[in-house]
Amino acid sequence: MHDIVDLERRGLPGVFVASAEFVDAAIAQSNALGFPDVARVFTPHPIQDRTDDEMRAYADLAYDAIVASITT
């Protein structure tokens, strides 16, 4: 989250991407950093034991939301 906030402060669009396990933590952290509306996209959880093909499928599912978050 710190990296995304840093990008936003520099005027560069950024999107925080994490697995769904971290929704509450991401909200708390972005609020604490003074950026409550920072763009966030969440993938299914867990990811550590996913195959490469499963990770590509997660990325494919998140792609449109990530692009939309950067461009709007």
The 8 nearest C-alpha neighbors of each residue, nearest first, counted from 0:
[[1, 3, 2, 15, 4, 29, 28, 25],
 [0, 2, 4, 3, 5, 32, 29, 28],
 [3, 1, 5, 0, 4, 6, 13, 15],
 [2, 4, 6, 0, 13, 5, 1, 7],
 [3, 5, 7, 1, 6, 2, 8, 0],
 [6, 4, 2, 8, 3, 7, 1, 9],
 [7, 5, 11, 3, 9, 4, 8, 13],
 [6, 8, 10, 4, 11, 9, 5, 12],
 [9, 7, 5, 10, 6, 4, 11, 3],
 [10, 8, 6, 7, 11, 5, 4, 12],
 [9, 11, 7, 8, 6, 12, 5, 13],
 [12, 10, 6, 7, 9, 13, 8, 5],
 [13, 11, 69, 7, 6, 10, 14, 70],
 [12, 14, 3, 6, 69, 11, 7, 15],
 [13, 15, 38, 39, 16, 3, 65, 68],
 [14, 16, 39, 38, 0, 40, 3, 17],
 [17, 15, 40, 41, 39, 14, 18, 42],
 [18, 16, 41, 42, 19, 21, 15, 40],
 [17, 19, 42, 41, 44, 20, 43, 21],
 [20, 18, 41, 21, 44, 43, 22, 42],
 [19, 21, 18, 22, 44, 45, 23, 17],
 [20, 22, 24, 19, 23, 25, 18, 17],
 [23, 21, 25, 24, 19, 20, 26, 41],
 [24, 22, 26, 25, 21, 27, 20, 28],
 [23, 25, 27, 21, 26, 22, 28, 20],
 [26, 24, 28, 22, 23, 27, 21, 29],
 [25, 27, 23, 29, 24, 28, 30, 22],
 [28, 26, 24, 30, 25, 29, 31, 23],
 [29, 27, 31, 25, 30, 26, 24, 32],
 [28, 30, 35, 34, 32, 26, 31, 27],
 [31, 29, 35, 33, 27, 28, 32, 34],
 [30, 32, 28, 29, 33, 27, 34, 35],
 [33, 31, 29, 30, 34, 28, 4, 35],
 [32, 34, 30, 31, 35, 29, 28, 4],
 [35, 33, 29, 36, 37, 30, 32, 4],
 [36, 34, 30, 29, 37, 33, 26, 32],
 [35, 37, 34, 38, 29, 30, 39, 26],
 [36, 38, 34, 35, 39, 29, 14, 4],
 [39, 37, 14, 68, 15, 36, 40, 13],
 [38, 40, 15, 14, 16, 37, 41, 68],
 [41, 39, 16, 15, 65, 64, 17, 42],
 [42, 40, 18, 17, 19, 16, 39, 43],
 [41, 43, 18, 19, 17, 57, 44, 61],
 [42, 44, 18, 19, 45, 41, 57, 46],
 [45, 43, 18, 46, 19, 20, 42, 47],
 [44, 46, 47, 43, 18, 48, 20, 49],
 [45, 47, 49, 44, 48, 18, 43, 54],
 [48, 46, 49, 45, 44, 50, 54, 18],
 [47, 49, 46, 50, 45, 53, 51, 54],
 [50, 48, 46, 53, 47, 54, 51, 45],
 [49, 51, 53, 52, 54, 48, 55, 46],
 [50, 52, 54, 53, 55, 49, 56, 48],
 [51, 53, 55, 50, 54, 56, 49, 57],
 [54, 52, 56, 50, 55, 51, 49, 57],
 [55, 53, 57, 51, 56, 52, 58, 49],
 [54, 56, 58, 52, 53, 57, 59, 51],
 [55, 57, 59, 53, 54, 58, 60, 52],
 [58, 56, 54, 60, 55, 59, 61, 42],
 [59, 57, 55, 61, 56, 60, 62, 54],
 [58, 60, 56, 62, 57, 61, 55, 63],
 [61, 59, 57, 58, 62, 56, 63, 42],
 [62, 60, 58, 64, 59, 63, 65, 57],
 [63, 61, 65, 59, 64, 60, 58, 66],
 [62, 64, 66, 65, 61, 67, 60, 59],
 [65, 63, 67, 61, 62, 66, 68, 40],
 [64, 66, 68, 62, 67, 63, 61, 69],
 [65, 67, 63, 69, 68, 64, 70, 62],
 [68, 66, 64, 70, 65, 69, 71, 63],
 [69, 67, 65, 66, 70, 71, 38, 64],
 [70, 68, 66, 67, 12, 71, 13, 65],
 [69, 71, 67, 68, 66, 12, 65, 13],
 [70, 68, 67, 69, 66, 12, 38, 65]]
